[in-house]
Amino acid sequence: MSIQIKNLTTKLFAILLMMSLGFSTVIAQDEEAEPSPAALYNDGLALLKEKKYAEGFDLMSQALEKATEEEDEKVIELAKKNGSVAAYQAGNSALKAKDYENAMMYYDKGIEMNPEYPSNYIGKGKVKNAKGEKVAAVEAFIEGAKVAKETDDTKKVSEAKKRSKMVVGKLFAAKEYADAIKAGKKIEEFENMPEVMYYVARCQVEEKDFEGALETAEKSIQAGEAQGKIEDKFYVAKGLALEGLGKTAEAIAAYKQVKEGDYKEQAEYKIKELGGE
């Protein structure tokens, strides 16, 4: 009898052991299952803190995809916010290495992830500028400025404006007048920046569009007055436009508005050349 009980006990122990092992296997399978959106996000965030931006972006993208499937609004919000930052930083690294294709890919994905983050638009502009696509660069910078303005990011507004102005100035210096005019008009859609309007007016003079140059020079003066940043060269642009139109007296009057600085000598020469005093 005792042997039977012993055998029965052994069998019960074996059954219980198998059940226990089976339960452990299920737990192990759960642990090895796909990570949750939160886990993916946290792992991605850890990589960003280590400045591993490309790897972090990949995990943020996975977190966003899975969170969207599971309607996890909290992770969606966080993954979009930090994922767009990761994309920008990864894009910057690629741009520094002159890997323009991947840089643009990251910036585009960052914009898709979070259209309200202006830095990726500015990043696109930097890529376009590096590739010599100057007008497209300005378009991207100004798009970034518009987004930054909507989100009250004054620092990025300022950066985008500064970069776009530099592009137009360099186009003017390189005598690429047509592209400078196109780029300047793109900027004007966002804001009448007086120095940009000056460059455009000078380019229009070179292109013999004196009517357009006069109108643009007036805009540069008006904007300069409004911003308290009036410069003598704005009147030089106006004088050149009026001179081109054959309006000698008005051109002399414009040149006489130049009071000091580097443009004073040029204005005085023009006045004498036109028979003024």
BELWO-V822555 format. One record per pair of residues at least 6 apart in sequence whose ideal C-beta (glycine too) atoms are under 8 Angstrom apart, sorted by the first residue. I is the first residue (numbers start at 1). J is the second residue. D is the distance in Angstrom with one decimal. If there is no record, write none. Layout:
I,J,D ; I,J,D
This chain:
34,66,7.5 ; 35,43,7.4 ; 36,66,7.4 ; 37,63,5.1 ; 37,64,8.0 ; 37,66,4.5 ; 37,67,3.7 ; 37,70,6.1 ; 37,72,4.9 ; 37,75,4.2 ; 37,79,7.6 ; 38,63,7.8 ; 38,72,7.4 ; 38,75,5.7 ; 40,59,5.4 ; 40,60,7.8 ; 40,62,5.0 ; 40,63,3.8 ; 40,66,6.3 ; 41,59,7.4 ; 41,60,6.8 ; 41,63,4.0 ; 41,67,7.6 ; 41,75,5.3 ; 41,78,6.0 ; 41,79,5.5 ; 41,82,7.9 ; 43,59,5.3 ; 44,56,4.8 ; 44,57,7.5 ; 44,58,7.6 ; 44,59,3.2 ; 44,60,4.3 ; 44,62,7.7 ; 44,63,5.9 ; 44,79,7.6 ; 44,82,7.3 ; 44,83,7.6 ; 44,86,7.3 ; 45,56,7.2 ; 45,82,6.3 ; 46,56,7.9 ; 47,53,7.8 ; 47,55,4.9 ; 47,56,3.6 ; 47,59,6.4 ; 48,56,4.0 ; 48,82,6.5 ; 48,85,7.4 ; 48,86,5.6 ; 48,89,7.9 ; 51,89,7.7 ; 53,86,5.0 ; 53,89,4.0 ; 53,90,4.1 ; 53,93,6.5 ; 54,86,7.9 ; 54,90,4.5 ; 54,93,7.2 ; 54,106,7.8 ; 56,86,4.6 ; 57,83,6.1 ; 57,86,3.9 ; 57,87,5.3 ; 57,90,5.3 ; 57,106,7.0 ; 57,109,7.6 ; 60,79,5.0 ; 60,82,6.0 ; 60,83,3.4 ; 60,86,5.6 ; 60,113,7.8 ; 61,79,7.8 ; 61,83,6.3 ; 61,109,7.5 ; 61,113,7.6 ; 63,75,5.9 ; 63,79,4.5 ; 63,83,7.8 ; 64,75,7.6 ; 64,76,6.3 ; 64,79,4.0 ; 64,80,6.4 ; 64,83,6.1 ; 64,113,6.9 ; 66,72,7.9 ; 67,73,7.9 ; 67,75,3.8 ; 67,76,4.7 ; 67,79,6.1 ; 68,76,6.1 ; 79,113,7.9 ; 80,113,5.3 ; 80,114,4.6 ; 81,114,6.3 ; 81,117,7.7 ; 83,110,7.3 ; 83,113,4.8 ; 83,114,7.0 ; 84,110,4.4 ; 84,111,7.6 ; 84,113,4.8 ; 84,114,3.6 ; 84,117,4.2 ; 84,119,7.9 ; 84,120,6.3 ; 85,110,7.9 ; 85,117,7.2 ; 85,119,7.7 ; 86,110,7.8 ; 87,106,4.7 ; 87,107,6.7 ; 87,109,5.2 ; 87,110,2.9 ; 87,113,6.5 ; 87,120,6.2 ; 88,106,7.3 ; 88,107,6.9 ; 88,110,5.4 ; 88,117,7.3 ; 88,119,4.6 ; 88,120,5.2 ; 88,123,5.7 ; 90,106,4.5 ; 91,102,7.8 ; 91,103,4.7 ; 91,104,7.5 ; 91,105,7.8 ; 91,106,3.6 ; 91,107,4.5 ; 91,110,6.8 ; 91,120,7.0 ; 91,123,4.8 ; 91,127,7.9 ; 92,103,7.5 ; 92,123,6.7 ; 94,100,7.6 ; 94,102,4.2 ; 94,103,3.8 ; 94,105,8.0 ; 94,106,6.3 ; 95,103,4.1 ; 95,123,7.1 ; 95,126,6.1 ; 95,127,6.0 ; 95,130,6.9 ; 98,130,7.5 ; 100,127,5.3 ; 100,130,6.5 ; 100,131,5.9 ; 103,123,7.1 ; 103,127,5.1 ; 104,124,6.5 ; 104,127,5.1 ; 106,120,8.0 ; 106,123,7.7 ; 107,120,4.5 ; 107,121,7.7 ; 107,123,4.1 ; 107,124,4.7 ; 107,127,6.9 ; 108,120,7.7 ; 108,124,7.2 ; 110,117,6.6 ; 110,119,7.8 ; 110,120,3.8 ; 110,123,7.5 ; 111,117,7.6 ; 111,120,4.7 ; 111,121,6.6 ; 111,124,7.7 ; 114,120,8.0 ; 115,147,7.1 ; 116,147,6.2 ; 116,150,7.4 ; 116,151,5.6 ; 117,147,7.5 ; 118,144,4.4 ; 118,145,7.4 ; 118,147,4.3 ; 118,148,3.9 ; 118,151,6.9 ; 118,153,5.9 ; 118,156,4.5 ; 118,160,7.0 ; 119,144,7.3 ; 119,156,6.6 ; 120,144,7.8 ; 121,140,5.5 ; 121,141,7.3 ; 121,143,4.7 ; 121,144,3.3 ; 121,147,6.1 ; 121,160,7.6 ; 122,140,7.2 ; 122,141,6.1 ; 122,144,4.3 ; 122,156,6.9 ; 122,159,6.3 ; 122,160,5.6 ; 122,163,6.9 ; 124,140,4.2 ; 124,144,8.0 ; 125,137,4.6 ; 125,138,7.2 ; 125,139,7.8 ; 125,140,3.5 ; 125,141,4.0 ; 125,144,6.6 ; 125,160,7.6 ; 125,163,6.3 ; 125,164,7.7 ; 126,137,7.5 ; 126,163,7.6 ; 128,134,7.6 ; 128,136,4.4 ; 128,137,3.7 ; 128,139,8.0 ; 128,140,5.8 ; 129,137,3.9 ; 129,163,7.6 ; 129,167,6.2 ; 134,167,5.3 ; 134,170,7.7 ; 134,171,5.8 ; 134,176,7.4 ; 134,179,5.6 ; 134,183,6.2 ; 135,179,5.4 ; 135,182,4.9 ; 135,183,5.0 ; 135,186,7.0 ; 137,163,7.9 ; 137,164,7.9 ; 137,167,5.7 ; 138,164,4.8 ; 138,167,5.3 ; 138,168,7.0 ; 138,183,4.1 ; 138,186,5.1 ; 138,187,6.4 ; 139,186,5.5 ; 141,160,4.6 ; 141,161,7.8 ; 141,163,5.0 ; 141,164,4.2 ; 141,167,7.5 ; 142,160,6.7 ; 142,164,5.9 ; 142,186,5.6 ; 142,187,6.0 ; 142,189,7.0 ; 142,190,4.9 ; 144,156,6.5 ; 144,160,4.5 ; 145,156,7.5 ; 145,157,5.2 ; 145,160,3.7 ; 145,161,5.9 ; 145,164,7.4 ; 145,190,5.6 ; 145,191,7.8 ; 146,190,6.1 ; 148,154,7.6 ; 148,155,7.9 ; 148,156,3.7 ; 148,157,4.5 ; 148,160,6.3 ; 149,157,5.4 ; 161,187,7.8 ; 161,191,7.1 ; 161,193,6.5 ; 164,183,7.3 ; 164,186,7.8 ; 164,187,5.3 ; 164,196,7.5 ; 165,187,7.4 ; 165,193,6.2 ; 165,195,6.1 ; 165,196,5.4 ; 167,183,6.0 ; 168,180,5.3 ; 168,183,5.0 ; 168,184,5.2 ; 168,187,6.9 ; 168,196,5.3 ; 168,199,4.9 ; 168,200,7.2 ; 169,195,7.6 ; 169,199,5.8 ; 171,177,7.7 ; 171,179,5.2 ; 171,180,3.7 ; 171,183,6.3 ; 171,199,7.7 ; 171,203,7.9 ; 172,180,4.9 ; 172,199,4.5 ; 172,202,6.2 ; 172,203,5.8 ; 175,206,7.5 ; 177,203,4.0 ; 177,204,7.9 ; 177,206,4.9 ; 177,207,5.3 ; 178,203,7.7 ; 178,207,7.0 ; 180,199,6.0 ; 180,200,6.7 ; 180,203,4.6 ; 181,200,5.5 ; 181,203,5.0 ; 181,204,6.4 ; 181,207,7.1 ; 184,196,5.2 ; 184,197,6.9 ; 184,199,6.2 ; 184,200,3.6 ; 184,203,7.5 ; 184,216,8.0 ; 185,200,7.2 ; 187,193,5.9 ; 187,196,5.0 ; 188,196,7.3 ; 188,197,7.1 ; 188,200,7.8 ; 188,219,7.8 ; 192,219,5.6 ; 192,222,7.5 ; 192,223,4.4 ; 193,223,6.8 ; 194,219,7.9 ; 194,220,4.6 ; 194,221,7.6 ; 194,223,4.1 ; 194,224,4.0 ; 194,227,6.6 ; 194,229,6.0 ; 194,230,7.7 ; 194,231,7.3 ; 194,234,6.6 ; 195,220,7.3 ; 195,231,7.4 ; 196,220,8.0 ; 197,216,5.2 ; 197,217,7.3 ; 197,219,4.7 ; 197,220,3.6 ; 197,223,6.4 ; 198,217,7.2 ; 198,220,4.5 ; 198,231,7.4 ; 198,233,5.9 ; 198,234,5.4 ; 198,237,5.3 ; 200,216,5.0 ; 201,213,4.7 ; 201,214,7.8 ; 201,216,4.0 ; 201,217,4.1 ; 201,220,6.2 ; 201,237,4.1 ; 201,238,7.5 ; 201,240,7.9 ; 201,241,6.4 ; 202,213,7.6 ; 202,237,5.5 ; 202,240,7.3 ; 204,210,7.4 ; 204,212,4.6 ; 204,213,3.7 ; 204,216,6.1 ; 204,241,7.4 ; 205,213,4.6 ; 205,237,7.1 ; 205,240,4.8 ; 205,241,5.9 ; 205,244,6.1 ; 208,244,7.1 ; 210,241,5.2 ; 210,242,7.9 ; 210,244,3.6 ; 210,245,4.7 ; 211,241,8.0 ; 211,245,7.1 ; 213,237,6.9 ; 213,240,7.0 ; 213,241,3.8 ; 213,244,6.9 ; 214,238,6.7 ; 214,241,3.9 ; 214,242,6.3 ; 214,245,6.7 ; 216,237,7.7 ; 217,234,6.4 ; 217,237,4.2 ; 217,238,4.0 ; 217,241,5.4 ; 218,238,6.8 ; 220,234,4.5 ; 220,237,6.6 ; 221,230,6.7 ; 221,234,4.9 ; 221,235,7.1 ; 221,238,6.7 ; 224,230,3.9 ; 224,231,6.2 ; 224,234,5.7 ; 232,257,7.4 ; 232,258,4.3 ; 232,259,6.3 ; 232,260,6.9 ; 232,261,5.4 ; 232,263,4.5 ; 232,264,7.0 ; 232,267,7.4 ; 233,258,8.0 ; 233,263,5.1 ; 235,254,5.1 ; 235,255,6.8 ; 235,257,4.0 ; 235,258,5.2 ; 235,263,8.0 ; 235,267,7.4 ; 236,254,7.9 ; 236,255,7.1 ; 236,258,6.2 ; 236,263,5.2 ; 236,266,6.4 ; 236,267,6.2 ; 238,254,4.4 ; 238,257,7.9 ; 239,251,4.7 ; 239,252,7.7 ; 239,254,3.8 ; 239,255,4.4 ; 239,267,7.0 ; 239,270,6.2 ; 240,251,7.7 ; 242,248,7.9 ; 242,250,4.7 ; 242,251,3.8 ; 242,254,5.8 ; 243,251,4.2 ; 243,270,7.3 ; 243,274,7.0 ; 248,274,5.2 ; 248,275,7.3 ; 251,270,7.4 ; 251,274,6.2 ; 252,270,7.9 ; 252,271,5.5 ; 252,274,5.4 ; 252,276,4.0 ; 255,267,4.2 ; 255,268,7.7 ; 255,270,4.9 ; 255,271,5.1 ; 255,274,7.9 ; 255,276,7.5 ; 256,267,7.4 ; 256,271,6.7 ; 256,276,7.6 ; 258,264,5.6 ; 258,266,7.7 ; 258,267,3.7 ; 271,277,7.4
